[in-house]
């Protein structure tokens, strides 16, 4: 029966599905084709990976709620949106209630989906709008009618250099409050984690931005300069806007030390295990050209010259360099197994560091 039918890859390519395409599937195997079409639409594929993930998760929660109350997505109205808000924030039967900011994110995802689906499937948008009076005379603003009345701002804590150093040494370096190494310290990547955290604190880059930097984008060490001007690639910046940033020499020295230490050891282990030979759709950086352009070669031998600004974080994780000892990742940050480190891995690192700081009695730091 399957003879003559296209392979899964051929079918996906014929329908414009890209590698890593997000999709939602119910636990019983059902899918909402309209939702998956929305996730595959240019409106979503042009968004950042973080936005796609946030919208996908928001729609997943919304569809799960509609299944629970026995309502179809195409028939949902304002009553379902109000019920969804109540269930997410207030209903005692929900053991995982969330704050108003999470509900607002969910409403943004649901609204974006129905705005896209409205002209295509002839459905009404259940997320009603309300008009607000602006600060200036005659100004009119719009908000969701179901928006939570109180959306608490994130609980941001500011650390001075001394407070940050204390957090880093205890949470990432394995020292106690007196600067001594903690007994039974189990951290295996303290050099990498400290270099990464120092980079965030010293450059002001966002976590996803700093995590996407390539080796060829690192500045050379210059003992005569306290700061070095660097450039963040457009595809890695928020809103896909590149910009200049300044890297302190202490940060660059720490990153270069990590590259020659823990990173080099992880890469050698991966080369011996043959892990890089198993990477699909691998690209090899063969030449670095002027004006932030590089030459990339695929497994079939095809060559392409692209700007570093056009390489998004997902593509950067597929780029390798051909060294004397074999292939090696082009990205700076790698896991203990030598493979490129994904952004979400850093969240676990910092959660663990915060737990160590709390156990040390410094949870207010």
N, C-alpha and C positions, 0 to 999 in steps of 0.2 A: 504493500500500500504506500510505502514511503519512497518507492523508486521514482526517480525523476523530480522529486521535490527539492527545493533549495535547502542548503544547510542553515543552521541557526544564524551563523555569521552572515551568510549571503542574504537571508531574509531581513536581518537587522539593517544591513547596509542599504538594501533596496528601499527600506522605509525611513531612512534618514536617522536611525538610532545611533547615537555616538557611544563610544566606550565609557563605562561608568554612568550611564543614563539612570537617573533616579526613577523608581516606579513604586507603586503601592499595590499590595496583594493581601486579600483578607485571609484569615486563618483557615477558612474552608476552601481556599483556592479561587474564590471569586475576585474579579477586578472591576473597578469602575473605569471604563475606557476613557471617559471624558477627563477624569483626573489625571490619568497617565498621559493623555494627549496634551493637557495643560503643562505638565512637568517637562514634556519634550518640545514644547513650543518655543519659538524664538524669544518670546517674552521672558521665559524662565532660563533658557540656556545662555542668555546674555548676562544673567545675574551672576554674582559671585557665588562660590561654593557654599559659603556660610549662609547666604540668603536662601539658596536652593534647599539646603538642609533644614533651615528654620521653617520655610513654607511647607516642605514635605511633611515634617513632623506635626505642624499645626493642622494640616488637612487630615493627617492620619487620626489625630485625636477627634476631630470634628466628625469624620465618617464613623469612627467607633461609637461616638455618642449617638449618632442617628440610628445606627444598627440597634443600639440598646433600647431606644425608645420606639423602634419600629417605624421609622420614617425614611422615605427615599430622599436622596440628595436633591433630586429635581423638584420635589414637592415641599422642601423645607421653607419655612417662613420666619417672620420675626419672633413668633412664639418659641420656635426651636432655638433661635439664637439666645433669647432671654433664658431659656431653660439650660442651655449650654453654659452660659455665664454663671448661673446659680450653681450648677453642678461642679464646675471647675473651682469656684471660690468659696462656696458657703455650705453646700449639701453635706451633712454629717455622714451620709452613706458613702461619701467618696473619701477613702483613706489617704489620697494623694492630692489634697487641695493645694492650690497655687496662689501666688500673689497677683495683684492687678496687672503688673507689667507683662506677665506670661499670657494672661487672657487677652491683653491688647495685641500682643504678637500673633496669637491665634486668630483674632478677628481680622488682622491685616492679611493673613494668608487666605482665610475664607473669602474675604472681600475681593482679593486679587483674582482668585479662581472664578468667582461668579461674574465678575466684570468681563473676564475673558470668555466664559461660557455663555453669557447672556445672548449675544447675537448669533452664536453658533448652534445652540440647543434650545433656543426660545424658552429660557427659564428666567425667573425673577430673582434678583439679588436679595437674599433675606437679611443682609446686613444694612439696616436703615441708617441714614445720615441725619444729623441735626446741625443747624446753623448756629454758630456762636458769634458774638459781637467782638470785633477786634479792638485793639487798643486805640487805633487811629479812627477818626470819624469816617464813617462809611465803609470801613473794612469789614468783610464777612469771612469767617473761617468755617470749615466743616470738620465734624468729628463723627465718630460712630455713636449712634444712639445708645448702644449697649456698652460703651466704654466705661470701665470702672471709675467711680467718682474719685477714688484715691489711688494713684499709682505712685508707690514709694520709690524714690530715687535709690539707685544702687548704694549700698553701704560701703562707700569708698574710704579707705584709710590711707593717709599720706604718711610716708616714712622719710625722715631725714637720712643723710648718709650713714650716720651711726646706727639708726634703727634698722635700715636695710641690711647693713653689714652683719648685725646681730641675727636677723632673720635668715640670711643666707648661710652663715656659719653653722647655726644650729639646725636649720631645716635641710640644707643641701650638702654641707661639708662634713657633718657628723661630729661637731664639737659641742662641748657643754658651755654653760654660761661663763666659765672661767677660761675658755680657750683650749681645753684639753679634749682629746679624742674620746668619744663615748665608747664604753665597753660594749662589745658585741655589735659594733656598727656594721650594718649589712649593705650600705650603699656601694654600688659598683660603678657608678657613672658620675661621681662628684665633680670631676674636672669638667666634663661636658655640661652638667647642669649648672655649675657656678658660672662658667663662661657664657652660657645662654642667658642666665638671669642678669649677669653684669651687663650684657649687651642690651637687654630690655631697659634696664635702669639708666644706662649711660647714653643711649641713643634716643630714647623716647619712641621707638618703633612699637607698633602693635605686635602681639604674639605671632599672628599669622604672617606678618610682614617679615619679621626677623627670622622666622622659621623657614622662609623660602629662599634665603640668600644663597647664591652659588659661590664656589671657591674663587672663580675668576672675578667676582665682584668685590672680594675683600681687598682692602688697601695693603700695600707693602709696608712693612714696619719701618718707621722713620724716627729714630731717637731724638731728632731735633724738633719734632712737632708734638704739641700737646693734643691736638685734634686733627682729624683728617676729614675732608669733605667727601661724602659718598652719595650715590644715587640709588633710590629705590625704584625698581621696575614698575611700569605703569600697571601691568596685569596683576601685580602683587599688592598694590596699594588699595586703600579703601576708596570705593567709587572708581577704581581703575585709573587713578591719577598718580603718576609718578612724581617724585619730589626729591629734593636734596635733604640729606640728614648728616649730622656730624658725629663721628665716632671718636671717643677719647682713646689715646694711645694705650691706656691700661686695658681697655676693652679689646682692642685689636691684638695686643700682646697675649691676652688670655685665650683668645680664639685661636691664634696661631700655635700656641702651646698645646691646646687641645688637639689641633689637627696633627701635630707631630707626636702626640702621646696616645690618649685613649682612642681617638678616631683611627689613627694608623693601625693600632692593634686590632680593632674591630674589622677594618677593611681586610687585613691579612687573614683573619679567621674566615671571613666570608669567601675570599678568593680560594683558600684551601678547600672549603666545603663546596665550591662550585655554585654558590647561590646566585651570582650575577648572571651566569649562563641561563638561568631559569626565568629571568625577567622578560615578560612579553612586551612587544612593541618598544624595544630598547633603542635609544638613540645615542650615538657616540659623537662627542664634541671633538672635532678634528682640528679646527683652527679658530683662533680668536682674531677677529679683524678689527679695523678701526671703527669709531663711532658706535661702540657697544653692539657690534654685530658679531655673530659666530656662525661657523659652518657645522651643520649636523649631518650625520650619515646614518641611515637606517640599516637594518639587517640585510636588506636586499641590495645594498650598495648605492641607493639613491641619495643624492646630496641636496641640501637645501640651506640657503643663507637666510638667517632670520635675525631680528633685533632682540636683544635681551629683554627689552620692554614688552615684547609680544609673547613671552613665555610665562604662562600662568603656573601656579604652584604644582598642579597635577602633572603638567608636562615636565617640569623641572625634576620631579622625582624619577622620571624615565631617562634622564640624561646621564651618561657616564663618560669618563675619560679613559683613554687607553694608555696606561702607564707601563713602565718596564716590568712590573710584576703582574700585570693583567688589568682587567677592567676595575674601575673604582667610581663610586658615585660622584657626580659633579656638585651636589648640594653639600653644604657645610655639615649639617647635623644628621647623624646616623644613629640607629639603635645599636644595642650591644651585639646583634647578629650581623651588623654591617650594612643593613638595608636602610634606605632613607627614612627618616623619622617623620611620621605624620603629625599634623598640628594637634590632634586630640590627645596624643601621647603626653604632651606637655601639661595638659590639665591634670592628668593623674600625678605627674611629678610634683606639681605645686600643691595639690591636695595632700599628698603624703608629707611634703615639707611643712605645711600648716599643722598637720597632726603632730609632727615631732616638736614643733615650737610650742604647741598647746601642752604636750606632755611635760615640757620643760618648765611649765608654769608661766609662760610668756604669751598667753593667748590674747592679751591686750596690746601686743606690740604692733 
